[in-house]
């Protein structure tokens, strides 16, 4: 779903993420892995009392 702000039309991230012509299944899997990895790194830093 695109969003119109003023006279500009913008594409939402979900539109691109779910578009098989824009991202392949393997690219989507890689993104999901990287997001999970970053989440684990943040958890580990917080557990050690480290901040960003």
SVG drawing of the C-alpha trace seen along z (x, -y; Angstrom):
<svg xmlns="http://www.w3.org/2000/svg" viewBox="-2 -19 31 37">
<polyline fill="none" stroke="black" stroke-width="0.4" points="0.0,0.0 1.4,-3.3 1.0,-6.4 0.3,-9.9 1.9,-12.8 1.0,-16.1 1.4,-15.6 4.0,-12.8 3.3,-9.1 5.5,-6.9 5.9,-3.1 5.9,-1.4 8.6,1.1 6.2,4.0 5.2,3.5 8.8,3.9 9.6,6.6 6.7,8.8 7.2,8.1 8.9,11.2 10.1,9.0 12.0,6.8 13.4,9.4 13.9,13.1 13.1,15.7 16.8,16.0 17.3,12.3 14.3,12.1 15.8,15.0 19.1,13.2 17.4,10.0 15.5,12.0 18.7,13.6 20.5,10.3 17.6,8.8 17.7,11.7 21.5,11.5 21.4,7.8 18.7,8.5 20.9,11.1 23.8,8.7 21.7,6.0 20.5,8.5 24.1,9.6 25.3,6.0 22.4,5.1 23.1,8.2 26.7,7.1 25.6,3.6 26.9,2.1 25.0,-0.7 25.1,-1.8"/>
</svg>
